[in-house]
Structure formats: C-alpha cells, structure tokens
Amino acid sequence: MARDAEQPFAELPTALVQEMLNHTKDLSGEIATSLQEVRTQRMTWRTQLENNRLLKREAELSYVSTPTTCGVDGAFAIERLLSTDIIAAAAVAVEGLTPPSDTRFWPEPYHQVYFETEAHDADSGSVARAVMMGMELELAVNAPHDIVFLDGSLTTPLIYFNQALSKAENTPHLQVSHYLLSRIKGFLSAYQTILKAQRTDKCWVAVPKYTARREIGQHLHWPESYDDRAILSNILYPGEFVGPITLQAPGQPWHLNTKPVKAEERQEADTLAQDITYRLIAIRVVYYRPFPWMPALRLEMSAAIADTTARLASVMHAIKHQCGSASMMEPYPLYMADRMVKSLSTAISTFRQVTSQHLAETYAGEINDVFLSLHGYRTESGR
C-alpha cells in the first residue's frame, strides 16, 4: 500500500489536522439535517412525480434482448518541464459484458492518442482537453455496439470545443492548436451523429458522474439546495425511472466559435455547428435506479432514442445488465475506461524519463543539459 494511503496526514501540520477534525462534527450534523429533510419529504415528492406522470417502472417497457455495449472515456495530461511541455491526450473504448448471442466484429484500434512536445503556454490544457473530447466522440461513433456509453454530459463537448477554438485562435504557435483545427471537422461530424442518433440499431447515452441540473426540481418546485439526482437517489425504488424530460435550457444560447477553422472548411463547420446547437435543445434526460445499491443515474440521450419505446427499453436493459456489481457506481465499461485513462497522468512522467534516456544517448552536448531541461516540475491532468 502506498504511503499516502497509510498515512494521509503525514505531511500536514498537526494543528491543521486537528482543526479540520473538529469541523467534521459540524459537517456531520449538517448532513444529518439534510438527509432528514429529504426523508420527511420523500412521499410528498413521489406523489408529485406520479401526479405529473413522470414516475415509471422498467416493467412497463417492452422486452428486448440483451444489447452489446461499450464505454468511452478520455484524459489529458501536461508535464511541465524547464524548457518545454509534454502534452498527452488519449481516449479509450472498453467493451461491456458481452451477451452470449454476440457475433459482431470490433476492428481495432480501440483508442486514439495525441503525444507531443509543446512550447510553454497556459492555454495548451484547454486545447488538449478538446482534442481528448473529439477523440472520444469519434471512438463512440465507430464502435459497432448497440449501446455506447459516454462519460459526462452531452453538452460538454460543445463547451470544450468552444473554449478550445477560442484559445486556438490566439495560439497559432502551438502544435496542439494546429492538430485540433486539422481534425475539428471530423470531431464535429461525430458529435452531430451522436446527437442525431438516426440509426435504429445504435444508441449513444451520456452518463455524467457529477451533475447540478434541476429540470425536475424546477418544474415541481423542489428545494434549490438539492439537484435532481440527489433527491431521486433517495426516493426512487429499484427498477424505477423518471422521464424522459427535456434538458434544462442554458442561460445563453449555445454557441460555437468557428472563426479559427480553415477557410476552406469553415462553411461546413458552420453548418455542423448550427445543427449541433439546434439538436442540443432536443436532448432528453432520464433518471434510472437499477439496483438498491445504486444511486439514480442521470442518462442523457437524443430525443430520437428517448421518445422511441423500444430504443429506450434497450438502453435501460443495457444499464441494468452492466451495473450488476455493488463495487461499481456506473456501468461496467465506463468504469473500466475511467480506470484506464486515469493512469495517463502517472504514466506521462515515465514517458518523460524514457525520452530523457533516448536523448542522453544521442545528444552531443553536456549530459547535464538534458536532465536539467527535462526535469519535471508538475503534471497537470484532467478529463
């Protein structure tokens, strides 16, 4: 076991640890009050859901055969060195528990990766994150499975792309900016495919781990201190779900800055951006609690999926089939993909060391220059 797991307070001042421990008593009291409030209102809120015909049961859905599934997740990491940065962005697709009847062929690769050195720049992380997201979308579209799970919200790619394209416009010297712009049309096309979900034999479902959305809470006037998932995790019985409902509208209209896109591709990018922002309004949300040990899962999908009973039944069946273990709080393929990509931030320092070794073998100057320039100070990582 690692030292930080055995001694989590080893590097902290004793007085600081003691003060924080003293605060835990207050925190536990606040949480107990919150839980009691939810418990008191539970039946009232359930009645509201039933009266508004939002509370449903999986038994009401039609029977479907067990679908094939996969999960897609990504990560990026930046190793800040003295003279340069090393940027890595990766996305992986992991197959779910396969049904006995599965006969489809899944051609490799099951991943995409970007790995380059880069000049120091504070905005490189935003651009790398968008590259990571685009890779996830392309893997999701190319996966031959019936149900493809994506980590995060279906609105997240647009936010990341918009931020990154604005940064890329001001950082033409960055290689990662050139890489994003060279692939942005393909990334947007994959995003559009997922939002349209026209193929009846494929469903893309986003499963965000964290959410503060309140579509139901706003409609039913629930306390603003609770998001929908927090309340529904406490009032839904196993096998129940709520929805589909329309995604909560943003404070401002969705927007994607396509100005940095190459002139010869800008018109097509504009068309894709307009269609994407239009389809985001039609996203549907479902909250589903498959087992007693699971919280309510927020599921985001295209209206073409959620409003078709057979396709929604296939999604729910896939969720239940992939959440059969109490040790995982999300579908199995997403859990495995998340574990894989989380290793990127720790692995990049090893790649740096290997790079240092190769450089030391061929560098004609002072060997000390190599190790000083490639000394790692801090690794930044993210999803």
N, C-alpha and C positions, 0 to 999 in steps of 0.2 A: 504494500500500500504506500502511496506517495506521502511525503512528509506533510504537505499542506492538508491532506485528508486526516492524518493522525493528530496534527497539532494546528488547527485552523487559526488560533490566536497567537502563535509563536512569535510573529513579527510585530504585533501590535502592543502599544503601551498598556500596562496593567490598568491604569486609571480609566483609559478609554474603554477597555473591555468591560470594566465594572459598571461604568455609566450606561453603556448600551444594554447590559443585562438588567439593570434597574428599569430601563424603559420597556422591557419586554412584558412586565406586569401590566403596564398601561395598555400596551398593544393588544394583549390577550383579552383584556376587558372590553376594548372597543370592538374586537372581532366577535366576541360572545354576544354583545348587544346587537350587532349587525345580523348575526345568524338567527337570533331570537325574533328579530323583526320579520325576517323572511319566513320563518316557521309560522309566525302568527298570521301572516297574510297569505299563506300558501293556498288554502282552499278558495279564498276570495279571487286570487289571480287565476286559478284553474277554472273557476266558474266563468270569469271573463273570457278566457280563451275558448271555452265551449260555446258560450253565447255568441261569439264572433266567428264560430265555425273554423277556428284556427287549430284547435287541438285534434289530432288524428292518431290513428294506430296503424302500425305496419301490417296488421292482419287485414286491413281494408284494401291493401294494394293487391294487384293481381300477382299470381305466382310466375316466377321467371327462373330459368336455370342459372346456376352459379356462373357469374361472368368472370373473365380473366381481368386482372388488374396490374397496374404498376404505379409506382410513386416517383415523382421527380423533385429534386431539391438541388440547391446550389450554395456556393460560398465564394467569398473572395478574401484575399489576404495581401497585405503590403508589408514587405520587410524594408524598413527604413535604414539605409546604410550611410556611411560617411559621404561617399562620392556619388551614390546613385540609389535608386529604389528597385526592388524586385517585386513585380506585380503578378499575382496569380488569381485567376478566376476559373471556376470549374462548376459543372453541372453533371449530375449523375441520375440515371434512371434505374430503379430496382424493381424487379418483378415481385408481385404479391404471391400469396399461397395459391398454387395453381389447382384448378378443379381437375378431376380425373379425365374429363372429356376434352381437355385442351389439346389441340393439334396444330395451333398456329406456329409460324416460324418467325423468330425475332432476330433480324440481322444485326450484327454489330456495326458500329460501336454503341455502347450504352452510356457514353459520356461525351462531353466536349470540354476543352480546356484552353485557356489563354495563359501564357507564361513568358514574360519579357522583362528586360531591364528598362528603367524609365528615369527621366530626369526628375529631380525633386519638384513636387507640385502638390499643394494642398487639395486640389480638386481631382486628383487622379483616382481617389477612392470612389467618388460619385460615378465616374465614368466606368470604372471596373465593375461596380455593382450593377450597372445597366447591362454590361456585357454578360455578366453572370445570369441576369434575368432573361436576356434574349436566348441564351443557350438553353435554359430550362424550357422555354416555350417551344423551341424547335425540337427538343427531345420529346416533349409531350405530344406534339403533333405527329411525329414519326413513329411513336410507339404503336405497335399493332394490337394493343389490348382493347377490350371492351370499355373498361373504365380506367381513366388516368387521373390520379390524384396529384394536385399541385399544392405546394406549401405556400401559405399566405393567401391574401385576398386577390380576387380577380382584378381589382382596381390598382393593385400595387405596381404592375408593370408600367402602366401609363405614368404614374408618379415618378418612377425611377427613370424612365426614358426621357420624360420632360426635363427633369433636373440634369440628367447627363448631357442631353443635347445642348442645353443652355451653357453648361460647362465646356463642352467640346468646341462651341463657337468661340470661346475665349482662350482655348488652349490648343491651337493648331500645331504646336511643337510637340505635343505628346503622341507617342505611338499608339497608346490605347484609345485616344480620340479618333485617330485615323482608322483603327480597327473597328470601332463602333460604327462610324459613318459608312465604312465599306460593307457592313452587314445589317445595317438598320432596316433596310427594305425587307430582307428576309425575316428579321425579328418581328416586324410589324405584320407581315403576312401571316406568320404563325399565330400571333396574338389574335388577328381577325378570325382565323379559322376556329380557334378555341371559343371565341365569343359567339360566332355564328352557329357552331355545332350542328351543321346541316346533315351530316351522315348519321343515319338512324342506328348504325351499329357501333358508334363510338360516343362516349360521354366524357367530358372533362369537368372535373369537380375540384374547386379550391377549398382547402381545409385550413383556415388560419388558426394558429395556436393561441394568439392573443387578439382580442377584439374589444373595442369600446362602443360598438354600434348599438343603437337603441330603436330600431324600426318598430318593434312590438311595444316597447316601453313608451314611446311617444304616442303611438296610436291608442294605447289603453291607459295612458297617464300614470304609469308606474313611477316610483321614486327615481329622480335623476341620478342618485348616488349609486345605482346599480345598472350595469349593462344587461342586455337581454340574456347573454349566455350565463351570467351569474345567477339570475333568477330562475331561468328554465332548468338549470342543472339541479336545482333544489325542488322543483315542483313537477317535473316530468317523471313518470314511471317508466321503467324499462320497456322498450318497444313502442314508445310514443314519439311523435314528432309534431312540430309546429310549422306551418307554411304550406306551400311556397308563398312568400311575400316579396314585394318589390324592394330592391336595395334602397337604403336611405340616400336621399339626394345630397350632393355636396353643397357647401356654402356658395361656391362659384362654379360656373360651367366647366366641364372637363376641357382640357386644352393640351395640345402637344406642339412644341416649338420645332418646326421642320426647317427653319431657315438654314441651319448648318449643313443639311443634306445636299449632296452633289446636285448641281443644276439640272443635269440630265435625268435625275431620279426624283427630283423634288415634286413634280406634278403627281407621280404615282404615290409618293409618300404622303402628300396632302390628301389624296383620295382615301388612302388607307386610314390616315388619322381621323378624317371626318367620319368614316364608317365605324371606327373603333369607339370614338366618343359617343356616337349615337347608340351603339349597342350596349355600352356600359349602363345606360339608363334602364335597359331591359333585363339586367341581371336579377335572378331570383335567389332568395335565401331560404334555407330550411334548417331548422334545429332538430337534431335527432339524438336520442339517448338509447343506444342499443342494449346496454347491459347495466346492472346495478352499480358496478364499479367504475363506470364511465361517466364523465360529465356530459352535458349536452354538447354535441359537436355542431359547429356552425359550418354549413355547407353552402357554397356559392356556385351557381351554375347558370348557363344560358336559359332563357325562357323556353327555348325550343326543347330543352331537356325536362325542365321542371313542370311544364304545362302538358307534357305527354305522359300519361299514367304509366305505360309500360316502361319507358325510359327512366322515370323516377323510381319505379319499383326495382329496376336493375341496379341503380345507384345505391338504394337503401340495402339491398341484398348484399352488394359488394362490401359496403361499410361493415355490416354485421359479420360477414364471413372473415374480414380482415382485422377485426377487433376482438378476437376470441381470447386474448390473454390479458389478465389483470395487471401485468407488468408494463403494458404499453397504453398510453392515453391517446393514441391516434392510430389510424390504420397501419398495419404491419409494413407495407412497402414504404410509406412515408417515414416511419420510424427508422427503418434501416438506411434509407437515403440520407436522413438527417445525421445519423451516426457517422456515415462515411464522410460527408462534406465537412463536418466539424473537425476532422483531422487535418484539414488543409492548413490551418494557422500554425499547427505544431510541425507539420511536415515541411513548410517552406524554409524554416531555419536549417533543416537538414539539406535541402536543395542548395541553399547558400553555401554550406560547408563543402558540398561536392563541387560546386562552381569554383570555390576558392582553391581547392586541390588541383583541379584541371588548369586553372590559371597559373598557379605556382609552378606547375610542371613546364609551362611554355613561356612564361614571362621572362624577358631578357634583363629587366632592371632589378632593383633591390627587392628581395623577397618580403621585406617588412612592409613595403608599399602595398603589396597585395592584401595582407591580412589587416592592415590598418584601414584601407579603403573599403574592404568588405566586412568590416566589423558591424554586427547588427546591434542596433540600439533599442528598437521597439517594433514589434509586429502588430499591425492593425488588421483586424479581421471583422467579417460581418456576413450576414446572409444577403 
